């Protein structure tokens, strides 16, 4: 079978295709999953460059979220062969999803409804759960909200969930015309390019200078700091750009003086509640019923993993980027 592996850190060219033996079931509670779709994430780009908070041991095979079909099962497994499943490897401290097959414990598998394509089942894992917990942690109901990185995997889902939750006004920030149009099509009331020189003034004008009740920031750095003046007094900045928090003392004083709040959103601690299966099932049900529609920007074969990384690294991707073995079509 094929896997994508890195033996050294560096540019996308370090992602190499390897042929290895098929993994084998070694315990009664294990299943063999043939992967139809595997998610590609920005943090994997950072890990490939050794610029992430965690340095993976080499050689490394990325991929923390997959969806596919059970092809073989241990004697103690309840899910039958042929079951469509999503496997959130990140919730179990696993990776290795850039591959044709993976062996996991059956408990790691979550049934995927027939109405939810494999790529959507992947998009609703890291990004879907992040968006779901964002609206839970800071409710947009009846509020004016600003969504950064609105054309990305989290942003496209967050706009839809905020709309469903009753947000009064949703303003989307993104960096290309395609992303702005995508945000509007998903329910944003206004879409603004952060590449415009006067984007801050444009944002402020959408709420008549009163400020936003909630800013969902998944960019961070100096850009994230520039969003603080857009918050109304007592407003909330929900920060989800881990490792890129860069508020200086003056900006923090501005927050405090206005009674504003900063909340950090980290997905893994939220999964400790034991609600992972229920949360993903809820997202799958919403997708199956057409209430949310994950945006799949591009699909690549395993052999094209380097191209997928290049697209994400260039900030040119819209929605979710997935890898899928070329032998399969969506279904």
N, C-alpha and C positions, 0 to 999 in steps of 0.2 A: 504494500500500500504506500501511498504518498504522504509525506508530511513536509511542512515548511519549517526549516531550522536555521538558526544563526549560530555560528561558531565564534564570531567576533562582533563587537559593536561597531556601528558605522551607518553609512547611507543605505538606501533601500536595496542596493546590490548585495548586501550581506545576507539577504533572505534567499536561502537555497532550497531547491527541491531535493528531497532525499527519498530513497526507496528503502522501506524497512519491512520486516515480517508483520503479518497481521497480529494485533493484540489478541491475547487469549483470556477467556473467562477462567478465573482461578478460585472463585468462591461461589457458593450457592446463591448469594444475593446480588450477583453481578450480572450485567447485561452488556451485549455488544451492540453499539449504535452505529449504523452507517450514516455518516454526516451528509445532510443535504445542503445545509447553510451554516456558515460560521461568521460571527460578527468581527469586524475590524474596528478598533477603537484608537482614539488619539493617544491615550496613555501608552499603548503598545508602540506607537511611533517614538514616544519619549524613551521607553525602555530599550528599544532597538538602538537608540543613540546613547544609552546609558545616561540619560538626563532626567530620570524619574526618581521618586523618593526611595524606591526599592531597586536594587541592582539584581537582576536575575542571574542565577548560575548558568554557565555555558557548558555544553550547548543548550540552547533554549528553543522551545516551540511555543509560540504565542497562541492566543485564542481561549477566551474564558466564557464563551456563550455559544452554544450550538443548538441545532434542531435537526432531527432526522428520524430514522425508523429503526426499531429494535430488530436485529437480524438473528440474534441468538440470546438465550437466557439460561441462567443457572437454575438448578432444580428447585430452589426456594423462591424464585421470582414469580410475582403474581401477574405482572403485565405480560400479555402474550406477544409472541413474535409477530411482527407486522404493525405493532402499535406506533403511532406517531407521537413523538415526545420532544419536549424542550429540555435542555440540560444546562442550567445555570452553574457552570463549573466554578465561577468566582465565589459562589456561596459555600463551596466545599474546599476552598484552598487549592483548586486545580487549574491547570491550563492544558495546552495540547490540542486545542480545537482547530488549528490550521492543519487539518488532516482528513483522510478519507473515513477513518473509523476511530472509535474510542471505546474503551471498556470503563464503565462506571458502576457504582452501586445503584441498584434499582431505586433506592430512596432519593437519589439525585435527579430522577426523571419526573417530569411533570407532563401529564397528558396534554397534547396539542389538538384542539378541535379541527375537524376536517375543513371547516370554513376559514381557518387561519393558515395562509401559506407559510412555508418553512422560513422564508426570509423575514416575514412579519413576526414570526415566533422568536426569531433572534433579536429583532429590533426592539421588542417589548421587554427584553431582559435588562441589561445594564441601563439603557436609555429610558425604557418605559418605566422601570421601577424608580429611577431618579426623578422623572417628571411626576409620577404618582406621589412620591413622598414630598416633593416640593410643594404641591398644592395642599397636601395634608398638613405639613409643618407650618405653612403660612398661607392661610386660605385667601383666595382671590375674590371670594363672593362679595359682590357689591362694591368692589374696589377698582381703582385705576392701577394697572400693572404694566411694568416694562419688562420685556423679555429680551435678553441679549443672546447672541449666537442663535437667532431665531430660525435660521435655515438648517441648523444641525439636527442630529438625531434626538437630542433632548428637547431642543427648542421647538421643533415641529410638533412633538407630542404634548409639550407643556402648553402651547397655544390652545390645542384642542381640549385638553383637560381643564384649563382655566375658563374657557368658553362654557364648557358643560357645567362648571362649578358656579357660574353666574357672575363672572367678572363684569364690571360696569364698562370698562374700556381697556382694550389690550393694544399696546404699542410694541411693535416688533423692531428690533435693531439687527441689521445684517449687512453684509459687505458686497453683495452683487445683486443685479436686477433679478436674476433667476430666484435667488433666495427671498428677496422682497416679495415677488409675485407669489411664491409658494406660501409665505406667511399669510398674505392676504387671503389666499384661497382656502386656508385652514381656519380662518376666523378672526385674524387680527383686524382691528379697526383702522390702524395706521401702520405703515411700514416705512422706516427711515434708514437710509444708508449711513453707517458710521464713517464712511469715507468722505462724506460731505463736510466742508469746513465748518458749517454752522449746525451740525447735527445736534449739539446740545440745546441750542436755541429752538430748533424744530421740535425736539422732544418736549421741552418746557411749554411750547405753544399748544401742544395737544391737550394739556391739562390746564391751560390758561394761566400758567405760572404758579399754580397752587402746589405743584409737586405730585409725585406718585405715592400711592399708599404702599405699594410693594414693588421692589426691583429684584428680579430674579437674575443673578449674575453668574454666568458660566464662562466668563472670559478672564477676569481678575487682572492683576498687574496694575499698571498705571491707568489702563482703560477702566478697570473696575473702580479705582479711586475717583475717577472723574464723574462717576454716576452719583456719588453721594449728594452733591448739591441738588440733584433732581428729586430727592426724597422730601416729602412733606414732613413737617414736625410730627413726631410719633410714628413715622413710617418705618418700614422694615426692609433691610437689605438681606436677602437670602443668598448666601455665597456658596457656590458649588464648584469653584475652580480650585480644587485642592492643590496645594503647593505654589499657588500664585497669588496669595493674599499679600497686598502691598499698600496698606493704608498707613500714611505717615501720621505724626502726632497732631498736626494741624487738622487733618481730615477726621481723625478720631474725635478731636475736640468739637468739630462741627456736628458730628453725630450726637455726642453727649449733650451739647447745648440745645439741640432740638428735640431731645428725648427720643432720638431715633435708636433703632435696634439693629444689631447685626447677628444673624443666625448662620451657623455653619451647617452645610448639608453634606454628610459623608454617608455613602450608601451602606457600607459593610456593617457599621454599628446598628443601623436600623434593621438589618436582617436578623439580628440576635433575638428579636422578639418572637421568632418562630412562625412569623406570618408569611414567609416567602411563598409557600405553595398557594395560600389563599390570595395573596396580592397578585401573583402571576395569573392565577385562574381568573381573577377579576378583570385584568387587562385583556386576557384572551377572550373573555366573554364580550367585553366592549368592542373588540376588533371583529369578532364573529358577527355581532349584531350591527356593525357599521357605524357605531357611535364614535370610534376613533379609527384612523387609517394611517398606519406607519408609512412614512415616506421612504422608499428605497431609491437611493440616488444612483448607485451603480452596482453591478454584479460582476465579479471576476472569478475566473477559475483559480485553483490552487497555484498553478504555474504563473499566474499574474499577480501574486501577492505583492511583489515589489511595486507594481503599477498602482495597486490599491493604496499602499503606504505613501507613494508619491502624491496621489490625489489629495489625501487627507493632510499631508504635510504642507501642501501648497494652499491649504484652506479653500480649496476649490470644490469640495464635496458638498452635496445637498442631501439632507436626511441621513439615512443609515447606509453604510457600505458593507457589503457582504462578499464572502468567498463561497463558492459552491463548486463541487466536482462537476466537470463538464458533461458527464454522462446523464446528469439529471436536469429536468426542467422544473419550474415552480409548480407546486401542487400540494 
